[in-house]
Amino acid sequence: MLISEIRDYLGQFFGSVELHGGSDGVISGPAKIEDAQPGQVTFVSNEKYLRFLDTTEASLVIVAQGVDVDRYRERSAFIRVRDPYTAFMLLLQKFSRPRKIAAPGIAHTAVIGKDVRLGTGVSIGDYAVVGDGCSIGDNSVIGPHSVLFHDVSVGSGTVISTNVTCYDGSVIGNRVIIHSGSVIGADGFGFAPQEDGSYLKIPQLGIVEIGDDTEIGANTTIDRATMGSTVIGKGVKIDNLVQVAHNCRIGDHTVIAAQAGISGSVILGKCCMIGGQAGFAGHLELADRIQVAAKSGLSKSFPDAGISLRGTPAQPMREQLKQEALVRNLGSMKERLERLEAELRRLQEG
């Protein structure tokens, strides 16, 4: 791909794209700036990586509009854009190759149930199982050893990777990606305590609904609702090893990092950002655009949109940082208090 072609490609998204240096160089692929070799493209979006401009061997570097590139132009060409990170992600999409999860068509070892409706261009891998009454949209892929229980609905252009289990009644939208080992629609954790100390299982009669353009990481579990639906909105991105419990509702375009645990009936607003290992008590509600720092523990709802939360129990970040600073100073405060008490005793005795 020529540098000039990259410029024109990015221009479709950003409009204003400045090329500094030669336009006829050939770019074979992307690389990290510290490892890039001649013929590769890289980027700088964080100022701390600007130091690598002195040493990188990349033939093309994408930088922010304010970066002075004149001193480096003898070695590399530069494209200046408003958002170099997004620009580079677009290039990664351009250079990436589709992952071959299953061969085209229906593998002869796959098991297809009764009354299954398959769109055009569907691929189903070896030893996959598609239960009775399932529906799979055009150009979707069901990976090897994955299982769809009965009456699962899968939209068009969706990719379900290897060893994924989708329980009965699950509804999966268009262009969804579900990575290996995930379980969609297992029973919610519902048990009624009895007088003798035992537990009575509460039937889980609901389903899971996953919106369009959602991506679910490896070994993530999303439980079916007790009644109604556990809902994952459009454009949601869920990392690996995340637990979403029964009857939760995750708003559109919310992102959830690895090992977060969300208890039953939690409602997250749109465009929230949930850090890794964050934990939620049940029946909480967060407004739109709330950010939750890693390892935070939420024990109450937060109705104000756009705030940042941190700590256990989670609080607005500024308040929590003040309290954390006080905790760090407890040792010196204790020593000062002991000195004051000793001085008071000396004065009293004198």
Secondary structure, 3 states (H helix, E strand, C coil): CEHHHHHHHHHHHHCCCEEECCCCCECCEECCCCCCCCCEEEECCCHHHHHHHHCCCCCEEEEECCCCCHHHCCCCEEEEECCHHHHHHHHHHHHCCCCCCCCCCECCCCEECCCCEECCCCEECCCCEECCCCEECCCCEECCCCEECCCCEECCCCEECCCCEECCCCEECCCCEECCCCEEEECCCCEEECCCCCEEECCCCCEEEECCCCEECCCCEEECCCCCEEEECCCCEECCCCEECCCCEECCCCEECCCCEECCCCEECCCCEECCCCEECCCCEECCCCEECCCCEECCCECCCCCEEECCCCEEHHHHHHHHHHHHCHHHHHHHHHHHHHHHHHHHHC
